[in-house]
Amino acid sequence: MKGFKNFLMQGELIVIAVGLVVALAFSTLIKAFSDNIITPLINSFAGGGSAGKGLGWTLSGQRINLGAFISSIVYFVTFMAVVYFIIVVPYRRYMLRRGTTVFGAPAASKTCPRCLSAGLPLAATGCKFCGGDVPAE
């Protein structure tokens, strides 16, 4: 039980959990904006005056609502932008201050010529896997 408690109290896990809650709250707000503003605007351009009309067509009695699909695309792009700018950017900045690179290009590394193990830091003079000498780059 103590290990589980330590896992839950990790700083990174808490930051991610708070970010997830914020993202879900924004998701509800963006969905309401998309359903109540974007979809009616898109449908109004197609000349639909009543519910169920607008951008789209009817096939065998079933309504194919292109306006709702375009609204879903707008919803998705907006939601992902919010997640990126509200969660990813601040989390990346926070982790960078702690000395860890996340959501970015990995640090430059080199390969051991003896055992061919990759991922050795550029400043390494010995391989952590086989113990062989690694030339400086």
N, C-alpha and C positions, 0 to 999 in steps of 0.2 A: 504494500500500500504506500510505503514511503517513496519508492521509486516512481510510482504513478503521480504522487503529489509533486515531486521534483520536476517531472516531465511537464505537468500543467503550469508550473510556476516559472518556466523558462521565459525570458524576456521576449524572444522571437515569437514564441507561440502566442503570447498575450497581444503583441502588436498585430499579428495576423488576425487573431480573433476579433479584436476591436475593429480592424479594417473591414473584415467581412460583415460585421453588423452595420457599419456605416454604408457599405456598398449595397446591402440589402435594402436599407432605408432609401437610398438614392434610387434603387431599382424600382421601388413602388412609385416614387415621385416621377421618374422618367416614363414609366408605363402609363401613368395617368395623363401626362403631357402628350404622349404619343397617341393614346386612344381618343382623347378628348379634343386635341387641337390638330395634330398632324393628319390623322385619318380623315376628319371632315374637310380639311383644306384640300387634300389630294382628291377626295371625291367631288368637291365643289368644282374643281377644274374640269372634271369629266361631265359636269352638268347634272349630277344626281341631286335631286331635291328632297328625296325622302330616304329613310333608313333602308339599307339593302340595295340602294342604287349607287351609282357613281362609277368609278373606274373599275371595270371588270365586265364579265359577261355571264350569261346563263347557258348551261350545257345540260341537256336532259333534265331540266327542272332544278339543277343544283347551281348555286351562285358561286362563281369563281371571282373572289374579291381581290383584285389586283391592288387596290388602294390599301387594304389591310396588310397585304404582303410588303408593300413599299414602306408602310408605317412600321412594320416589324424590323425591317432593315435599318430604318432610322433609329428605332429603339435600341437595337443591338449595337450599332456604331456609337451612339451616345452613351450607353451603359459601359462599353469597353473603354471609352475615353475617360469617363468618370473613375472607373476602377484604376486606370493607369495613373491619372493625375492625383487622385486622392489616396491611393494605397501604394502603388509601385514606386513612384518618384520619391515620396517621403521615406519609405522603407529603405530604398537604395541609398539615399543620403544618410540615413541613420546607421546603416550597416557599414558604409564607407568610413564614417567617423570612428567606428569600432575597429576598422582595419580589415574588413571583409568585403570582397566584391561579390555582389549578387545581381542577377538579371542583366548581366553585361558580358563582355568578352573576358575570357579567362586570362589570368596573368601569363606572360610569356614564360616558356619552359624549354628545357632541352632533354635529349634522350641519351641514355648511357650507351657508349659504344660497345661495351662488353656484353651486357645482358639485354640491351635494347629496350629497357624500361623507360617509359615516357613520363613526363610530368615532374621532372626534377627542376628545382629553381635555377635560374641563370647563374646565381652566385655559388652554387654547389660545386665542391671540388671532389666529392666522393659520392658514389651511388648508395642510396639508402637501402637498396634491395640486395645487391651483390657485394658491396663494399669496395668495388673497383674504383680506380681513379677516373675522374671525369675532367677533360680539358676545359679550361676557362674560356668563355666566349666573350 
